[in-house]
Every structure is written in structure tokens, then in C-alpha cells.
Amino acid sequence: MCPQGVYPTADVCAIGNEISSTGEGRHITLFPDNLEHGSGVAVVTKGAPVYFEEAVGIPFSTQTAGTNLIGQGVIDTEGIWCVDVNGANDGGAEVVVPGDSLYINTTTNVVSKIRDNATQLPFGYALGNVGSGSTERIAVKVHWDPRSHWLEDQERLYFGDLFDVSIEWNETNLEMLPLVNDTGAFNIGNGTLSMDVQIFGNAAGNFMLWDSSLNTLAITTTHAAAANVLFILTTAEATAGQTNGFVSVITSTGDGKSGTVAANLYVVEEGNTEYVYGAYVGFAAIANKTITQAAGIFLYLEDMGNAVEHQVGVSINRNITNVGTASDAFLEMRNHGATAATAYLRLTGEATYLIDWSGTDQKVPVSNGTDSNNVSHKVAVFMADSTVRYFHLFTD
């Protein structure tokens, strides 16, 4: 290990030996080559700010070009010195007034109020005034401080009298941890004062936004390949009750609105594709499990009162000009498996009619069958006594 100036390498000095320069240790003696003098001067120069690692100071003398003499590297790490200061902060031009914190740029060694840790080190405090955007020579209280707002790898920031919560960059993730599990909450806003929260993806157009003024959560993304925009993966280990992957509850109180919708699904297809589904529902059981009922979609309607004009479990509305080239139907049921289903449609409970055709135009044929003797154009009906009867379909 190379010594720094007059100071010995590790494990050379004995414990208790005082190693000090003048000024009660505020004067440090180094080689000029140990110091960073910046691009503003060619060599370490008397009175021109310097730094080494995170330490700062003012040299007492000027280095002779081409030399590296120990006596030309003595600096004062404290004291009050006349220093050229630029009137600027991180936002641009800004006045400097007595008491302002000052920082040295690690490339140019220019002293200003700019405090970006990527380029600056704390240098001291202004004791004079500098105009906005100007560079003026004022008295500066030089002070060697650690970086004032930079936490490095695995360096924690603590909150609370008992270190209740910490934030740490662990070289992989930014991690916030409580001292005790399930402590407090991470709140943004307090119900009176609020902020938007925006989380970006790999491009400016990919983000999730909580808009506090609208009280809405929006996800905006563009995908060049197949992807799940919102993916919920849950392993339900409960042995009682009901586990829900997604719940939407809307309490609607306002009168006069056009409608209330708990889930609004809409697809705008602008490319050639094999399938377009507004909603796709599937389920499966691993091995044989005891299940009372399995339904792709289960609807349960509570009583809505006696002022509802039209009440239906499923309402299919169609606004199509071009019919399908192969088939066109309001409702399609297909047995995709090799085993025949017990029934395509199972009706349980009491109803006034099996089918209620209503409206001014009631020209709704049951089938397009035209041959009364063709057995393929008939509907089988299983009676209560297990006998089978048929509806035969034919033209008038």
C-alpha cells in the first residue's frame, strides 16, 4: 500500500502515537499527486480548491510543474478562505447567500450550490453573496464532510427512535424493511394531502398511474410480443371459506347515470387473428377431486326490487352488419371432448315460459331444416317418464 503523504502505511505506527500536522490536525500533508486539482488549473495551485476521495481542502502552495514534492501538498481542510464560487444549483442559475452549503465538482473543481452526488462533494459554507449565474470570489468556510445525501451499497437509512424501519440498496434491490414483521404502513398521502403515483416500465409509454385527483388506477402498455398485462398467480391453501382471485365491488348511489358496470371488457382488434374473445374463462382440477359444482361462469342475482323493467341473467346484444362467413349466432355451445355431455342446456326451477319471443318482429325460426322426413332435423325431448319425444322441424 502506498503511503499518503507523510502518513504511514497500515500497521506501521504504534497505538497512541500522535500523527498530526499543524492546526490541530486540520492541515494535512500529502504529495501533490495525491490531490485532484480539476481541469481549471494545470497543477495543484495555492488557494484553488482540491479534493482527494471524499476529503476537500485549500493548498498552501503551488506545485512546481513536473515535480511531486511533499511540501507542495499541504492543504487546509477547514478555515475560511477566499474562493471563486459560481451562482448555480441543480436547477440552474441561482444566487448564493451567506450560510448556503457549497459543493465542489469532481471534474472541474468549480464550487457552487450544485449538490448532485454523481459529480459533487460537500466543500463548505458561503460567507458572502454571489449573483445568479455569476462567478465571484467570496469568503468560504471550508469544511470536510461526508457526502450529505448519498447512501452507498448496503448502507442503510433508518427511521424511528429504535431503528423501526430501514431502506437499503443491497447491490441488487432497493429494500425497505421493518425491524419487526407487520409494522406500520407505507403511505403516500394521508387522505387530505395526496400525490399521483406513477411506475414506469422499460419505456416512457409503459406505466402504471394512480391519479389522485381522479381516484383511478390505469395501466398503459405496448407489447411487441404475446404477454399478460395483468397477471395474478395465487396458491389458495384455505380449508374453509372462499378464495377469490379478483373482486370488484361497486356501491352505486347516484341517480340519473346511464349505467353501473363492475367489469367492462372491450377488445379493439386491428390485426388478422385466429380468435377474439372479450373474456376467456377456463378451469381444471389436478387428479380427481370432490367438487359439487364446476362452472366456467356462475351468475347469482339478488332481488333488485319491483322497479326493474328488464331483469336477465345474461344479456347478449348484437350490432353487426356483416354476418360470419361460416356461421353466425348469438350463442354457440360446443362439446370439445370425446364424451357426450348429458345435455347442452339444463333447466332447473320454475319459469313462466321456456322461450319468450318478444318484440315487434317475431320471425325467429328454430332451425333451417326443410325436410319433414329427415330425422336429422329434429329436437329430442326427454320426458319425466324417461320416454323420448321429438320436435320435428320443417318448413310451412
C-alpha positions as CSV (number, residue, x, y, z in Angstrom):
1,M,0.0,0.0,0.0
2,C,1.4,3.4,-1.0
3,P,1.6,5.9,1.8
4,Q,-0.5,9.1,1.5
5,G,1.9,11.9,2.0
6,V,3.7,11.8,5.4
7,Y,1.3,9.3,6.8
8,P,2.4,5.7,7.3
9,T,1.0,2.6,5.8
10,A,-1.2,0.2,7.8
11,D,0.1,-1.4,11.0
12,V,3.4,0.6,11.0
13,C,2.6,3.1,13.8
14,A,2.0,2.1,17.4
15,I,-1.2,2.7,19.1
16,G,-1.1,6.0,21.0
17,N,1.4,7.7,18.7
18,E,0.1,11.1,17.7
19,I,0.3,11.9,14.0
20,S,-0.7,15.5,13.4
21,S,0.2,18.4,11.3
22,T,-0.4,22.0,12.4
23,G,-3.8,23.4,13.1
24,E,-4.8,20.6,15.4
25,G,-4.9,18.1,12.5
26,R,-6.8,20.3,10.1
27,H,-3.7,20.8,8.0
28,I,-2.9,17.6,6.0
29,T,0.4,16.9,4.3
30,L,0.2,15.0,1.1
31,F,2.0,14.6,-2.2
32,P,0.6,16.9,-4.8
33,D,-0.2,13.9,-7.0
34,N,-2.5,12.7,-4.2
35,L,-4.7,15.6,-4.8
36,E,-7.3,16.3,-7.6
37,H,-6.9,19.9,-8.8
38,G,-9.6,19.8,-11.5
39,S,-9.5,21.0,-15.1
40,G,-9.4,24.7,-14.2
41,V,-5.7,24.7,-13.3
42,A,-2.7,22.7,-14.6
43,V,-1.2,21.8,-11.3
44,V,-2.1,22.0,-7.6
45,T,-2.3,25.7,-7.1
46,K,-2.3,27.8,-3.9
47,G,-5.8,28.8,-2.9
48,A,-7.5,26.7,-5.6
49,P,-9.9,24.1,-4.2
50,V,-8.7,20.5,-4.3
51,Y,-10.1,17.1,-3.1
52,F,-8.9,13.5,-2.6
53,E,-11.5,10.8,-2.3
54,E,-14.2,12.5,-0.2
55,A,-12.0,15.0,1.5
56,V,-11.6,18.6,0.4
57,G,-9.2,21.5,1.2
58,I,-7.2,24.5,0.1
59,P,-3.5,24.2,-0.8
60,F,-1.0,26.4,1.0
61,S,1.4,26.4,-2.0
62,T,1.6,25.8,-5.8
63,Q,3.1,22.7,-7.2
64,T,6.1,23.1,-9.4
65,A,5.3,21.5,-12.8
66,G,6.9,18.1,-13.3
67,T,7.6,17.6,-9.6
68,N,5.8,15.8,-6.7
69,L,7.3,17.3,-3.6
70,I,5.8,16.6,-0.2
71,G,5.9,20.2,0.9
72,Q,3.7,21.2,-2.1
73,G,0.8,19.1,-1.0
74,V,-0.1,20.7,2.3
75,I,-3.8,21.6,2.5
76,D,-6.1,23.2,5.0
77,T,-9.3,21.1,5.4
78,E,-11.0,23.8,7.5
79,G,-10.6,27.5,7.9
80,I,-12.0,30.5,6.0
81,W,-10.6,31.1,2.5
82,C,-11.4,33.3,-0.5
83,V,-12.8,31.0,-3.2
84,D,-14.3,31.6,-6.6
85,V,-17.9,30.5,-6.3
86,N,-20.4,30.1,-9.1
87,G,-24.1,31.1,-8.6
88,A,-25.9,27.9,-9.6
89,N,-27.8,25.0,-8.1
90,D,-29.1,21.7,-9.5
91,G,-31.9,23.6,-11.2
92,G,-29.7,26.2,-13.0
93,A,-28.7,29.7,-12.2
94,E,-29.3,30.7,-8.5
95,V,-28.0,33.3,-6.1
96,V,-25.6,32.3,-3.3
97,V,-26.1,33.9,0.1
98,P,-24.2,33.6,3.4
99,G,-24.8,30.2,5.0
100,D,-25.6,28.3,1.8
101,S,-24.0,24.9,1.5
102,L,-21.4,24.7,-1.2
103,Y,-20.1,21.7,-3.3
104,I,-17.0,21.1,-5.4
105,N,-17.3,19.5,-8.9
106,T,-15.1,16.4,-9.1
107,T,-14.1,17.2,-12.7
108,T,-13.7,20.9,-12.9
109,N,-13.3,21.7,-9.1
110,V,-15.8,24.6,-9.6
111,V,-17.5,25.4,-6.3
112,S,-21.3,26.1,-6.4
113,K,-24.6,25.1,-4.8
114,I,-25.0,22.1,-7.2
115,R,-25.2,19.1,-5.0
116,D,-25.6,16.1,-7.4
117,N,-23.7,13.3,-5.8
118,A,-22.7,11.9,-9.1
119,T,-20.5,15.0,-9.7
120,Q,-20.2,16.9,-6.4
121,L,-18.6,16.7,-3.0
122,P,-19.5,18.8,0.1
123,F,-17.0,21.7,0.3
124,G,-18.2,24.1,2.9
125,Y,-20.4,27.1,3.5
126,A,-20.7,30.5,1.8
127,L,-19.9,33.7,3.8
128,G,-20.7,36.1,1.0
129,N,-23.1,36.8,-1.8
130,V,-22.9,35.7,-5.5
131,G,-25.3,36.8,-8.2
132,S,-27.4,34.3,-10.1
133,G,-25.3,32.7,-12.8
134,S,-22.2,34.8,-11.9
135,T,-18.8,33.6,-10.6
136,E,-17.5,35.8,-7.8
137,R,-14.8,35.5,-5.2
138,I,-16.2,35.3,-1.7
139,A,-15.2,34.1,1.8
140,V,-15.9,30.4,2.2
141,K,-15.8,28.3,5.4
142,V,-14.1,25.2,4.2
143,H,-15.4,22.0,5.9
144,W,-14.6,18.4,5.2
145,D,-18.0,16.5,5.4
146,P,-19.2,13.1,4.2
147,R,-21.4,13.2,1.2
148,S,-24.5,14.8,2.5
149,H,-27.2,12.8,0.7
150,W,-25.6,9.7,-0.8
151,L,-26.2,6.2,0.7
152,E,-23.8,3.7,-0.9
153,D,-24.2,-0.1,-1.4
154,Q,-25.5,-1.8,1.7
155,E,-25.7,1.4,3.7
156,R,-29.0,1.7,5.5
157,L,-31.1,4.7,6.1
158,Y,-33.0,4.3,9.4
159,F,-36.3,5.8,10.6
160,G,-37.6,5.8,14.2
161,D,-36.0,6.0,17.6
162,L,-35.5,2.2,17.7
163,F,-34.4,1.8,14.1
164,D,-38.0,0.8,13.4
165,V,-37.7,0.9,9.6
166,S,-34.7,0.9,7.2
167,I,-34.1,1.4,3.5
168,E,-31.1,-0.1,1.8
169,W,-29.7,-0.6,-1.7
170,N,-28.3,-4.2,-1.3
171,E,-26.5,-4.0,-4.7
172,T,-29.5,-5.8,-6.3
173,N,-32.7,-4.4,-4.9
174,L,-33.9,-1.3,-3.1
175,E,-35.3,-2.8,0.0
176,M,-37.5,-1.3,2.8
177,L,-37.7,-3.5,5.9
178,P,-39.3,-3.0,9.4
179,L,-37.5,-4.1,12.5
180,V,-40.5,-6.2,13.5
181,N,-42.7,-8.0,11.0
182,D,-46.0,-6.4,10.0
183,T,-45.1,-3.0,11.4
184,G,-47.0,0.1,10.2
185,A,-47.7,1.0,6.6
186,F,-46.1,2.7,3.7
187,N,-48.5,5.6,3.0
188,I,-48.3,8.1,0.1
189,G,-50.7,10.9,1.2
190,N,-52.9,11.0,4.3
191,G,-56.4,11.3,2.9
192,T,-56.2,15.1,2.9
193,L,-52.9,15.7,1.1
194,S,-52.3,13.4,-1.9
195,M,-49.9,12.7,-4.8
196,D,-50.0,10.8,-8.1
197,V,-48.0,7.6,-8.1
198,Q,-46.5,6.6,-11.5
199,I,-44.4,3.5,-12.0
200,F,-42.6,3.2,-15.4
201,G,-41.7,0.1,-17.4
202,N,-38.9,-0.1,-20.0
203,A,-40.3,2.9,-22.0
204,A,-42.0,6.2,-21.3
205,G,-45.2,4.9,-22.8
206,N,-45.3,1.9,-20.4
207,F,-46.5,2.8,-17.0
208,M,-49.0,2.3,-14.1
209,L,-50.6,5.5,-12.8
210,W,-52.6,6.2,-9.7
211,D,-54.2,9.6,-10.4
212,S,-55.0,11.0,-7.0
213,S,-57.2,13.8,-8.5
214,L,-59.4,11.3,-10.3
215,N,-59.0,8.4,-7.8
216,T,-58.2,6.0,-10.7
217,L,-55.6,3.3,-11.4
218,A,-54.6,3.0,-15.0
219,I,-52.1,0.6,-16.7
220,T,-50.8,1.8,-20.1
221,T,-48.5,-0.6,-22.1
222,T,-47.4,-1.5,-25.6
223,H,-46.3,-5.1,-26.2
224,A,-44.5,-6.3,-29.3
225,A,-45.0,-10.0,-28.3
226,A,-47.6,-12.0,-26.5
227,A,-47.8,-11.1,-22.9
228,N,-50.0,-10.9,-19.8
229,V,-50.6,-7.2,-19.0
230,L,-52.1,-8.1,-15.5
231,F,-51.2,-11.5,-14.1
232,I,-52.5,-12.8,-10.7
233,L,-50.9,-16.1,-9.5
234,T,-52.3,-17.4,-6.2
235,T,-52.0,-20.6,-4.4
236,A,-55.1,-20.9,-2.2
237,E,-54.4,-23.2,0.8
238,A,-57.5,-22.2,2.8
239,T,-59.5,-25.2,4.1
240,A,-62.7,-23.2,4.7
241,G,-64.5,-20.2,3.2
242,Q,-64.0,-18.9,-0.3
243,T,-60.8,-17.6,-2.1
244,N,-61.3,-15.0,-4.8
245,G,-58.7,-14.2,-7.4
246,F,-60.3,-10.9,-8.2
247,V,-63.1,-8.9,-6.5
248,S,-64.8,-5.8,-7.7
249,V,-67.5,-4.3,-5.5
250,I,-69.2,-1.1,-6.6
251,T,-71.7,0.7,-4.3
252,S,-73.7,2.9,-6.7
253,T,-75.7,5.7,-5.0
254,G,-76.1,8.4,-7.6
255,D,-79.4,8.8,-9.5
256,G,-79.6,9.6,-13.2
257,K,-76.5,7.9,-14.6
258,S,-76.5,5.8,-17.7
259,G,-75.3,2.6,-16.0
260,T,-73.1,0.9,-13.4
261,V,-70.7,-1.8,-14.6
262,A,-68.5,-3.8,-12.2
263,A,-66.2,-5.1,-15.0
264,N,-66.1,-3.6,-18.5
265,L,-64.1,-5.7,-21.0
266,Y,-63.5,-4.4,-24.5
267,V,-61.3,-5.6,-27.4
268,V,-60.4,-3.5,-30.4
269,E,-58.9,-5.8,-33.0
270,E,-56.7,-4.1,-35.6
271,G,-54.9,-7.2,-37.0
272,N,-55.7,-10.6,-38.5
273,T,-56.0,-13.1,-35.8
274,E,-57.5,-16.6,-35.1
275,Y,-59.6,-15.8,-32.1
276,V,-61.0,-12.7,-30.5
277,Y,-62.5,-13.1,-27.0
278,G,-63.9,-10.4,-24.8
279,A,-63.5,-12.8,-21.9
280,Y,-61.9,-16.3,-21.7
281,V,-62.6,-18.5,-18.7
282,G,-61.1,-21.9,-18.1
283,F,-60.5,-24.2,-15.2
284,A,-59.0,-27.6,-14.4
285,A,-58.6,-30.0,-11.5
286,I,-55.5,-31.9,-10.9
287,A,-56.5,-35.6,-10.4
288,N,-59.9,-36.5,-9.2
289,K,-61.2,-34.0,-6.6
290,T,-64.6,-33.9,-4.9
291,I,-66.3,-30.9,-6.4
292,T,-70.1,-30.3,-6.0
293,Q,-70.3,-27.9,-9.0
294,A,-67.9,-26.6,-11.5
295,A,-69.0,-23.7,-13.8
296,G,-67.0,-21.6,-16.2
297,I,-69.2,-18.6,-15.3
298,F,-71.5,-18.6,-12.3
299,L,-74.1,-15.8,-12.0
300,Y,-76.1,-15.2,-8.9
301,L,-78.7,-12.4,-9.0
302,E,-80.1,-11.0,-5.8
303,D,-83.6,-9.4,-5.9
304,M,-83.3,-5.9,-7.4
305,G,-86.7,-4.7,-6.2
306,N,-90.0,-4.3,-8.1
307,A,-88.9,-1.3,-10.2
308,V,-86.6,-3.2,-12.6
309,E,-88.1,-3.3,-16.1
310,H,-85.9,-6.0,-17.7
311,Q,-84.1,-8.5,-15.5
312,V,-81.9,-11.2,-17.1
313,G,-79.0,-13.4,-16.1
314,V,-77.2,-12.9,-19.4
315,S,-78.0,-10.2,-21.9
316,I,-76.4,-10.6,-25.4
317,N,-76.8,-7.6,-27.6
318,R,-75.7,-7.5,-31.2
319,N,-74.9,-4.7,-33.5
320,I,-73.4,-6.4,-36.5
321,T,-73.9,-5.7,-40.2
322,N,-71.6,-8.4,-41.7
323,V,-72.6,-11.9,-40.6
324,G,-70.0,-14.6,-40.2
325,T,-69.0,-16.4,-43.4
326,A,-69.1,-19.8,-41.8
327,S,-71.6,-19.4,-39.0
328,D,-73.4,-16.6,-37.2
329,A,-75.1,-17.0,-33.9
330,F,-76.0,-15.3,-30.6
331,L,-75.0,-18.3,-28.6
332,E,-72.8,-21.2,-29.5
333,M,-72.3,-24.4,-27.5
334,R,-69.7,-26.9,-28.5
335,N,-68.7,-30.2,-26.9
336,H,-64.9,-30.2,-27.3
337,G,-64.3,-33.5,-25.7
338,A,-64.9,-37.1,-26.8
339,T,-67.5,-37.9,-24.1
340,A,-71.1,-36.8,-24.8
341,A,-72.5,-34.3,-22.4
342,T,-75.7,-35.1,-20.5
343,A,-77.3,-32.0,-22.0
344,Y,-76.4,-28.9,-23.9
345,L,-78.9,-26.9,-21.8
346,R,-80.1,-27.8,-18.3
347,L,-83.0,-26.0,-16.8
348,T,-83.8,-26.2,-13.1
349,G,-86.6,-24.4,-11.2
350,E,-89.7,-22.7,-12.3
351,A,-90.3,-20.3,-15.1
352,T,-93.4,-19.0,-17.0
353,Y,-92.0,-19.8,-20.4
354,L,-89.2,-22.0,-21.8
355,I,-88.6,-19.4,-24.5
356,D,-90.2,-15.9,-24.7
357,W,-90.1,-14.3,-28.1
358,S,-90.9,-10.6,-27.6
359,G,-90.7,-7.5,-29.8
360,T,-92.5,-6.3,-32.9
361,D,-90.6,-8.7,-35.2
362,Q,-91.1,-12.3,-34.0
363,K,-89.8,-14.0,-37.2
364,V,-87.3,-16.3,-35.3
365,P,-87.1,-19.7,-36.9
366,V,-86.0,-22.7,-34.7
367,S,-83.9,-24.4,-37.4
368,N,-83.2,-24.2,-41.1
369,G,-84.3,-27.7,-41.7
370,T,-86.6,-28.2,-44.7
371,D,-87.3,-31.9,-45.0
372,S,-90.0,-33.2,-42.6
373,N,-88.9,-36.8,-43.2
374,N,-85.3,-36.1,-42.4
375,V,-84.6,-37.3,-38.9
376,S,-81.5,-35.1,-38.6
377,H,-83.8,-32.1,-38.4
378,K,-85.5,-32.9,-35.1
379,V,-85.1,-32.0,-31.4
380,A,-85.2,-34.8,-28.8
381,V,-87.1,-34.1,-25.6
382,F,-86.6,-36.4,-22.6
383,M,-89.9,-36.7,-20.7
384,A,-90.4,-37.3,-16.9
385,D,-91.3,-41.0,-17.6
386,S,-87.9,-41.5,-19.4
387,T,-89.5,-41.7,-22.7
388,V,-88.3,-39.6,-25.6
389,R,-90.4,-37.3,-27.8
390,Y,-89.3,-35.2,-30.7
391,F,-89.9,-31.8,-32.1
392,H,-89.7,-32.2,-35.9
393,L,-88.6,-29.2,-37.8
394,F,-89.8,-28.4,-41.3
395,T,-91.0,-25.5,-43.5
396,D,-94.6,-24.3,-43.6
